[in-house]
Structure formats: C-alpha cells, structure tokens
Amino acid sequence: MNVTLSLGPLVSLIAGILILVMPRLLNYIVALYLIIIGIIGLIGVK
C-alpha cells in the first residue's frame, strides 16, 4: 500500500489541531500561513 502525503493538507491538519488545543495560536498560525504562501508565490516554487 502506497501512502503519499502532500504538504498542504498535512499543514492544515496540524494547524487545526493546534488551534483546537490552544485557540490563542490562531492569529500566529494564520499570519505564518499567509507569509509562507506569499513567499512561495513570489519565488514561484512548484
């Protein structure tokens, strides 16, 4: 059986669990996500 994980859903799952455990992290997680997506968009990582 082959199991492959892509980065997006894995990061979303971890972020969701962290937000449930510590709701104060929501602002930081959203900010980091937006910064990372912006950097990837500017660099053009595929």
N, CA and C atoms as an extended XYZ file, in Angstrom:
138
Properties=species:S:1:pos:R:3:atomname:S:1:resname:S:1:resid:I:1 pbc="F F F"
N         0.846       -1.184        0.000 N   MET     1
C         0.000        0.000        0.000 CA  MET     1
C         0.885        1.239        0.000 C   MET     1
N         0.619        2.138       -0.922 N   ASN     2
C         1.395        3.366       -1.029 CA  ASN     2
C         0.626        4.523       -0.415 C   ASN     2
N         1.237        5.194        0.527 N   VAL     3
C         0.608        6.349        1.155 CA  VAL     3
C         1.489        7.558        0.889 C   VAL     3
N         0.922        8.550        0.206 N   THR     4
C         1.663        9.782       -0.029 CA  THR     4
C         0.903       10.939        0.601 C   THR     4
N         1.633       11.812        1.233 N   LEU     5
C         1.037       12.984        1.878 CA  LEU     5
C         1.537       14.229        1.178 C   LEU     5
N         0.622       15.091        0.815 N   SER     6
C         1.055       16.374        0.279 CA  SER     6
C         1.143       17.372        1.428 C   SER     6
N         1.878       18.409        1.205 N   LEU     7
C         2.200       19.343        2.286 CA  LEU     7
C         0.994       20.148        2.761 C   LEU     7
N         0.139       20.596        1.851 N   GLY     8
C        -0.997       21.443        2.209 CA  GLY     8
C        -1.939       20.831        3.227 C   GLY     8
N        -2.486       19.645        2.927 N   PRO     9
C        -3.412       19.025        3.893 CA  PRO     9
C        -2.745       18.673        5.222 C   PRO     9
N        -1.485       18.283        5.186 N   LEU    10
C        -0.779       17.943        6.423 CA  LEU    10
C        -0.613       19.179        7.305 C   LEU    10
N        -0.228       20.298        6.698 N   VAL    11
C        -0.079       21.544        7.459 CA  VAL    11
C        -1.434       21.991        8.005 C   VAL    11
N        -2.477       21.847        7.198 N   SER    12
C        -3.819       22.230        7.644 CA  SER    12
C        -4.263       21.394        8.841 C   SER    12
N        -3.989       20.110        8.788 N   LEU    13
C        -4.362       19.220        9.888 CA  LEU    13
C        -3.637       19.604       11.171 C   LEU    13
N        -2.338       19.822       11.077 N   ILE    14
C        -1.553       20.191       12.260 CA  ILE    14
C        -2.021       21.539       12.806 C   ILE    14
N        -2.264       22.505       11.911 N   ALA    15
C        -2.726       23.819       12.350 CA  ALA    15
C        -4.086       23.723       13.026 C   ALA    15
N        -4.980       22.915       12.474 N   GLY    16
C        -6.308       22.737       13.077 CA  GLY    16
C        -6.232       22.143       14.471 C   GLY    16
N        -5.377       21.164       14.647 N   ILE    17
C        -5.213       20.541       15.970 CA  ILE    17
C        -4.640       21.552       16.960 C   ILE    17
N        -3.642       22.321       16.516 N   LEU    18
C        -3.050       23.326       17.409 CA  LEU    18
C        -4.059       24.390       17.799 C   LEU    18
N        -4.908       24.795       16.846 N   ILE    19
C        -5.921       25.805       17.154 CA  ILE    19
C        -6.937       25.256       18.150 C   ILE    19
N        -7.303       23.987       18.016 N   LEU    20
C        -8.236       23.390       18.975 CA  LEU    20
C        -7.629       23.324       20.368 C   LEU    20
N        -6.339       23.003       20.447 N   VAL    21
C        -5.681       22.858       21.744 CA  VAL    21
C        -5.407       24.228       22.369 C   VAL    21
N        -4.909       25.155       21.542 N   MET    22
C        -4.562       26.485       22.033 CA  MET    22
C        -5.151       27.544       21.101 C   MET    22
N        -6.368       27.999       21.339 N   PRO    23
C        -7.031       28.951       20.437 CA  PRO    23
C        -6.275       30.269       20.255 C   PRO    23
N        -5.420       30.629       21.196 N   ARG    24
C        -4.654       31.872       21.067 CA  ARG    24
C        -3.675       31.818       19.903 C   ARG    24
N        -3.335       30.601       19.465 N   LEU    25
C        -2.379       30.463       18.368 CA  LEU    25
C        -2.977       30.808       17.012 C   LEU    25
N        -4.282       30.994       16.932 N   LEU    26
C        -4.944       31.212       15.649 CA  LEU    26
C        -4.326       32.376       14.887 C   LEU    26
N        -4.113       33.504       15.544 N   ASN    27
C        -3.538       34.667       14.865 CA  ASN    27
C        -2.158       34.366       14.300 C   ASN    27
N        -1.325       33.692       15.087 N   TYR    28
C         0.026       33.386       14.638 CA  TYR    28
C         0.023       32.390       13.489 C   TYR    28
N        -0.826       31.380       13.585 N   ILE    29
C        -0.881       30.363       12.540 CA  ILE    29
C        -1.354       30.973       11.222 C   ILE    29
N        -2.388       31.804       11.277 N   VAL    30
C        -2.887       32.448       10.063 CA  VAL    30
C        -1.829       33.380        9.488 C   VAL    30
N        -1.164       34.142       10.327 N   ALA    31
C        -0.133       35.058        9.852 CA  ALA    31
C         1.026       34.302        9.202 C   ALA    31
N         1.493       33.252        9.837 N   LEU    32
C         2.582       32.462        9.269 CA  LEU    32
C         2.167       31.825        7.950 C   LEU    32
N         0.944       31.320        7.882 N   TYR    33
C         0.448       30.714        6.652 CA  TYR    33
C         0.443       31.724        5.513 C   TYR    33
N        -0.072       32.906        5.775 N   LEU    34
C        -0.129       33.932        4.735 CA  LEU    34
C         1.265       34.363        4.299 C   LEU    34
N         2.193       34.488        5.230 N   ILE    35
C         3.564       34.871        4.889 CA  ILE    35
C         4.218       33.795        4.032 C   ILE    35
N         4.053       32.548        4.422 N   ILE    36
C         4.662       31.440        3.668 CA  ILE    36
C         4.075       31.346        2.266 C   ILE    36
N         2.751       31.457        2.146 N   ILE    37
C         2.108       31.405        0.833 CA  ILE    37
C         2.572       32.583       -0.025 C   ILE    37
N         2.721       33.749        0.565 N   GLY    38
C         3.202       34.914       -0.167 CA  GLY    38
C         4.628       34.730       -0.671 C   GLY    38
N         5.499       34.194        0.175 N   ILE    39
C         6.888       33.960       -0.228 CA  ILE    39
C         6.945       32.923       -1.342 C   ILE    39
N         6.183       31.846       -1.203 N   ILE    40
C         6.156       30.818       -2.240 CA  ILE    40
C         5.631       31.400       -3.559 C   ILE    40
N         4.634       32.259       -3.476 N   GLY    41
C         4.098       32.890       -4.670 CA  GLY    41
C         5.094       33.803       -5.344 C   GLY    41
N         5.877       34.536       -4.553 N   LEU    42
C         6.864       35.452       -5.122 CA  LEU    42
C         8.034       34.693       -5.751 C   LEU    42
N         8.464       33.636       -5.086 N   ILE    43
C         9.612       32.866       -5.582 CA  ILE    43
C         9.190       31.977       -6.748 C   ILE    43
N         7.960       31.491       -6.695 N   GLY    44
C         7.464       30.636       -7.759 CA  GLY    44
C         7.845       29.175       -7.578 C   GLY    44
N         7.844       28.688       -6.351 N   VAL    45
C         8.163       27.284       -6.067 CA  VAL    45
C         7.047       26.408       -6.603 C   VAL    45
N         7.420       25.365       -7.311 N   LYS    46
C         6.409       24.448       -7.849 CA  LYS    46
C         6.580       23.059       -7.317 C   LYS    46
